Amino acid sequence: MRRILSIFCLAILLCGSAETRTRRHVRREPFVATAFAQRGITRSGRPARRGLVAADTWVLPLGTKIRVRNAGQYSGTYTVADTGSKVRGRHIDIFMPDRWKARKFGKKIVEVKVLRWGEG
């Protein structure tokens, strides 16, 4: 029995979890990007500010660092710090300093590359 348990534990260590393998495949993906300008505290406990995005935590967990391309002047590096009721699947919501800029941004198809996975 001890030998079977040892083999099982070794297999888990060598293979990793299914969740880890699934997440690692999302390296560069097209996402829908929108913008928000609400002030307040994010889901991660930080105040809303530049450099933060909201995302579906099943796709990009809280704390994940991403690089966004094809977003014009808003292309760059962001941290997932919030969630949103309408942010589902491959969709990010980029924080903008004012409502007018957020409306002007509209909706874009962007490329997201995961730089470092968050703990959630």
Protein Blocks (a to p, Z undefined) as FASTA:
>chain_A
ZZmmmmmmmmmmmnopfklmmmmmmmbccddddddfbecddfkopacdehiacddfklmg
ghiacddehkljmgccdddfbdcfklghjadddddfbfklmmmnmpaddddddfbdceZZ
